[in-house]
Every structure is written in C-alpha cells, then in structure tokens.
Amino acid sequence: FGVMVFEEGFFHADPHPGNIFIRPDGSIALIDFGQTKQINFKFRKQVAELMLRVSEYNQMLGEEEKAKLFLQSLGGFAKDMGV
C-alpha cells in the first residue's frame, strides 16, 4: 500500500480482507475498485512528513511538556495541509 500511496499516488481506498487475495504464487490481488483515490505529489509528500512527525511524537514518552509543544506544532502542520 505504501507503493500505491507514495509512489503511484493512486490507491485502493477500501482494503478490507474481503477485497484482498493472496494468489498461488504469493502475490497480492485486490478486487472491488469502487473506492479509489488519487493524490498529487505535494499531498503525498505532506502525508509522508506527517507520518514521520507522528513517529517522533511516539518517541517522547515521559517528556510531557515537550510532547505538548510538539502536538501543537503538529496541529499547525495538519491545518496547513488542509486536514
């Protein structure tokens, strides 16, 4: 799914177990493309950066004040993304 989102910018938006099959050769097959989404390069880059920032936050266990300030900056970043 990372390749679909970050490299192709076009992804299957309904990836539940009923829509994903493992083929005999081990490859993955997706069905039911009723829900798909295409995102531009700028938004893909912003989502990747947001994921990295959330990862940073998850490493701030025990640093409450630092985490609080970080969450405030994260909210501003998400707002700038239009989320």
C-alpha positions in Angstrom: 0.0 0.0 0.0 2.9 2.3 0.6 3.9 2.0 -3.1 0.3 2.8 -4.2 0.1 5.9 -2.0 3.6 7.3 -2.0 4.9 6.3 -5.4 1.9 6.0 -7.7 -0.5 8.4 -5.9 -3.4 6.2 -6.8 -4.7 3.8 -4.2 -7.5 1.3 -3.2 -9.5 3.1 -0.5 -11.4 0.0 0.8 -8.7 -2.5 1.7 -10.6 -4.9 4.0 -9.9 -8.7 4.0 -12.8 -9.4 1.6 -11.0 -7.2 -1.1 -7.5 -8.7 -0.7 -6.5 -12.1 -2.0 -3.2 -14.0 -1.9 -2.6 -15.6 -5.2 -0.9 -19.1 -5.5 2.4 -17.5 -6.5 2.3 -15.4 -3.3 1.4 -12.1 -5.0 -1.4 -9.9 -3.8 -4.6 -9.3 -5.8 -7.0 -6.5 -5.0 -10.7 -6.5 -6.1 -13.6 -4.1 -5.9 -12.2 -0.8 -7.1 -15.4 1.1 -6.3 -13.5 3.2 -3.8 -10.2 4.6 -5.1 -8.4 7.9 -4.6 -5.7 9.8 -6.5 -3.5 12.3 -4.6 -1.0 14.7 -6.1 2.7 14.7 -5.3 2.6 17.7 -2.9 0.0 15.9 -0.7 1.9 12.6 -0.8 5.0 14.4 0.4 3.0 16.1 3.2 1.5 12.8 4.3 4.9 11.2 4.5 6.2 14.2 6.6 3.2 13.9 8.9 3.9 10.2 9.4 7.5 11.0 10.3 6.4 13.7 12.8 3.9 11.3 14.4 6.7 8.8 14.8 8.8 11.4 16.5 5.9 12.1 18.9 5.6 8.4 19.7 9.2 8.5 21.0 8.5 11.3 23.5 7.2 9.0 26.2 7.8 10.6 29.6 8.5 14.1 28.2 5.1 15.6 28.7 5.9 19.3 28.2 8.0 18.6 25.0 5.2 16.3 23.7 2.6 19.0 24.4 4.5 21.6 22.3 5.2 19.1 19.6 1.4 18.3 19.3 0.6 21.9 19.0 3.1 22.2 16.1 1.7 19.0 14.6 -1.8 20.5 14.6 -0.5 23.6 12.8 1.2 21.4 10.2 -2.0 19.4 9.6 -4.0 22.6 9.3 -1.6 23.8 6.7 -2.2 20.6 4.8 -5.9 21.3 4.8 -6.7 18.4 7.1 
